[in-house]
Amino acid sequence: MINRELARAFAARPSTLRFYGRIGILFPAERVSGRREYDTAEEQRPAFILSARVSGFALREIKGPISTALQGTPPRRLAPNAPILSYRHGLPRRFGRALAGGR
């Protein structure tokens, strides 16, 4: 799927997906005729990123779990100060604020 199609599928702007690529949380598989093309595994990542953003998470908080997953480290084997665990500990507080209508 090319950048524009992927953006349309998630009601996002193509520039948003390009930005996610620049900061290292979304990776096009290759360029085809000068267009960014994503493989099927990468096509699912915007759903995670955008839903986390809607839930109030900052991109730096989202990047930690993605980077950890890309390194092949299963979450259950992370050290106590690893990004995914600190991310998880903030969930109840963040979801509570989101449900209350605040950020």
Contacts in CASP RR format, 6 or more apart in sequence:
PFRMAT RR
TARGET T0000
AUTHOR 0000-0000-0000
METHOD contacts of the structure
MODEL  1
MINRELARAFAARPSTLRFYGRIGILFPAERVSGRREYDTAEEQRPAFIL
SARVSGFALREIKGPISTALQGTPPRRLAPNAPILSYRHGLPRRFGRALA
GGR
1 9 0 8 1.000
1 37 0 8 1.000
1 38 0 8 1.000
1 43 0 8 1.000
2 32 0 8 1.000
2 35 0 8 1.000
2 36 0 8 1.000
2 37 0 8 1.000
2 38 0 8 1.000
3 14 0 8 1.000
3 17 0 8 1.000
3 18 0 8 1.000
3 28 0 8 1.000
3 35 0 8 1.000
3 36 0 8 1.000
3 37 0 8 1.000
3 38 0 8 1.000
4 14 0 8 1.000
4 35 0 8 1.000
6 17 0 8 1.000
6 38 0 8 1.000
6 43 0 8 1.000
6 46 0 8 1.000
7 13 0 8 1.000
7 14 0 8 1.000
7 16 0 8 1.000
7 17 0 8 1.000
9 43 0 8 1.000
9 46 0 8 1.000
10 46 0 8 1.000
10 47 0 8 1.000
10 50 0 8 1.000
12 46 0 8 1.000
12 50 0 8 1.000
17 26 0 8 1.000
17 36 0 8 1.000
17 46 0 8 1.000
18 36 0 8 1.000
20 26 0 8 1.000
20 46 0 8 1.000
20 49 0 8 1.000
21 27 0 8 1.000
21 28 0 8 1.000
23 59 0 8 1.000
23 63 0 8 1.000
24 63 0 8 1.000
24 66 0 8 1.000
25 45 0 8 1.000
25 49 0 8 1.000
25 59 0 8 1.000
25 62 0 8 1.000
25 63 0 8 1.000
25 66 0 8 1.000
26 38 0 8 1.000
26 42 0 8 1.000
26 45 0 8 1.000
26 46 0 8 1.000
26 49 0 8 1.000
27 38 0 8 1.000
27 42 0 8 1.000
28 36 0 8 1.000
28 37 0 8 1.000
28 38 0 8 1.000
28 42 0 8 1.000
29 37 0 8 1.000
29 38 0 8 1.000
29 39 0 8 1.000
29 42 0 8 1.000
30 37 0 8 1.000
31 37 0 8 1.000
45 66 0 8 1.000
48 62 0 8 1.000
48 66 0 8 1.000
49 59 0 8 1.000
49 62 0 8 1.000
49 66 0 8 1.000
52 61 0 8 1.000
52 62 0 8 1.000
53 59 0 8 1.000
53 62 0 8 1.000
55 94 0 8 1.000
55 95 0 8 1.000
55 98 0 8 1.000
56 94 0 8 1.000
56 98 0 8 1.000
56 103 0 8 1.000
57 87 0 8 1.000
57 94 0 8 1.000
61 87 0 8 1.000
63 83 0 8 1.000
64 83 0 8 1.000
64 84 0 8 1.000
64 87 0 8 1.000
65 75 0 8 1.000
65 83 0 8 1.000
65 84 0 8 1.000
65 87 0 8 1.000
67 83 0 8 1.000
68 75 0 8 1.000
68 78 0 8 1.000
68 82 0 8 1.000
68 83 0 8 1.000
68 84 0 8 1.000
69 75 0 8 1.000
73 82 0 8 1.000
75 84 0 8 1.000
75 85 0 8 1.000
78 84 0 8 1.000
78 85 0 8 1.000
79 85 0 8 1.000
97 103 0 8 1.000
END
